[in-house]
Amino acid sequence: MRQVVTGGVDVSAKELVVAVRREDGSAELLRFPNDAGGHQKLIRRVTKGGRSARVALESTGVYGLDLALALHRAPRVEVMVANPRAVKDFGDALLKRTKTDPEDAVVILEYLERMPFEAWCPPSDNALILRSIARRITAMKQTTTAEKNRLHAAEFLAAASPVIRRDIEVNLRHLIRRIDSLAKHAVAIVRSDAELSRKFDLLVTVKGIAETSAVQILGELSVLPPDMTARQWVAQAGLDPRHHSSGTSVNKPSRISKVGNQRMRAGLYMPALVAGRHEPNVHAYSQKLIARGKKPLQAVTAVMRKLLHSIHAMFRLNVPFDPKKFARTLDFQESA
């Protein structure tokens, strides 16, 4: 009887496709929703009968993080989070010519079984706490905006009761106090962790990134695998361009994929807008793109993308933001 169950997981936003090795050597394909319930169903399946399990998935970031954490915490389960480039090269070496979710899961399974096993080390507790606080602040700001809109509407409605207006005003003051309290707690978490504090101090050297934006950006970046490249960060944020062409008649303008972490894009938008207006070198970069035919919003998106590249280098080299380097060369994807 097989003592250790092996499984490879292809992760998407909504679904997990899992290849589990049967005792006869074949691969069984299973599907689970990518949520807390689906994670527990997967764990129960691979540990059925009290067996131990080794499970591998790719380090694709936000969609797989909660699954990796659930697997890491589960008894009798070891998890490996593999580099996507290494898995792709492994699949190429196996002469895999098709790319579907089930086929990808099988490739990850074979990678797990044939390559040296490296147990995954999860992000620090402080990094996970920071992400949770940053996301809570974002949610509360959205609620605050909705309440401000209601208050604005109530001021122009003759039928609106003064009681309603006062209630909205009280709730707004309460929300603002809670947001301020959470922001202070987030900064305290950062300052209690040497690595988070180092990255936080580097982030605020960028004109346009103050404490609020730094908390939001660092909350998302700090939980990503440390071996991710700048290009993988860009793809993770959904800022990579998506080309749409078919034959000779369809050739639509490129747009960013938006297949990724919307919170990261939201955290970068205002800093990119501010830097593009008030940092001379970033402004020059933005204007160069507009002169080449890009729309202002496309230029802001390009600044967001290039900021991610800059932040990646800043973290890796432990150097502050250098605006002179920003406009020295155009981003490798700016023409998209």
WOCOR-V999145 format. One record per pair of residues at least 24 apart in sequence whose C-alpha atoms are under 8 Angstrom apart, sorted by the first residue. I is the first residue (numbers start at 1). J is the second residue. Records with the same first field share a line. If there is no record, write none. Layout:
I: J, J
//
This chain:
3: 51, 52
4: 51, 52, 53, 54
5: 46, 47, 51, 52, 53, 54
6: 46, 53, 54, 55, 109, 112, 113
7: 46, 53, 54, 55, 56, 109, 112
8: 55, 56, 57, 105, 106, 107, 108, 109, 110, 112
9: 55, 56, 57, 58, 105, 108, 109
10: 57, 58, 101, 102, 104, 105, 108
11: 57, 58, 63, 64
12: 63, 64
13: 63
17: 101, 102, 105
18: 102, 105, 106
19: 102, 105, 106, 109
20: 46, 109
21: 109
27: 106
29: 102
34: 63, 67
35: 67
36: 67
39: 67, 70, 71
40: 70
43: 71, 74, 77
47: 76, 77
51: 76
52: 76, 77
53: 77, 78
54: 78, 79, 80
55: 79, 80, 109, 112
56: 80, 81, 82, 108, 109, 112
57: 81, 82, 108
58: 82, 83, 84, 87, 108
59: 83, 84, 225
60: 84, 236
61: 223, 224, 225, 236
62: 224, 236, 260, 261
68: 122
69: 122
72: 120, 122
78: 119
79: 119, 120
80: 112, 117, 118, 119, 120
81: 119, 120
83: 227, 228
87: 111
123: 222, 223, 224
126: 189, 190, 193
127: 196, 219, 222, 223
128: 219, 223
129: 189
130: 186, 189, 190, 215, 219
131: 216, 218, 219, 220, 222, 223
132: 219
133: 182, 183, 186
134: 183, 186, 215, 216, 219
135: 216, 263
137: 179, 182, 183
140: 175, 179
141: 179
144: 172, 175, 176
147: 172
148: 172
183: 212, 215
186: 215
187: 211, 215
196: 222
199: 315
202: 314, 315, 318, 319, 320, 321
203: 311, 320, 321
205: 320, 321
206: 275, 320, 321
207: 271, 274, 275, 278, 279
208: 270, 271, 272, 273, 274, 275
209: 271
213: 267, 268, 271
216: 263, 264, 267
217: 264, 267, 268
220: 263, 264
229: 312
230: 308, 309, 312, 313
231: 309
233: 308
234: 305, 308, 309
235: 259, 260
236: 260, 261
237: 261, 262, 264, 265
238: 262, 265
239: 265, 301, 304, 305
240: 305, 333
241: 333, 336
254: 336
255: 336
265: 304
268: 304
269: 300, 301, 304
272: 300, 301, 303, 304, 307
273: 300
276: 300, 303
279: 323
281: 323, 324, 326, 327
282: 323, 326, 327
284: 327
285: 326, 327, 330
289: 334
302: 331, 334
306: 331
//
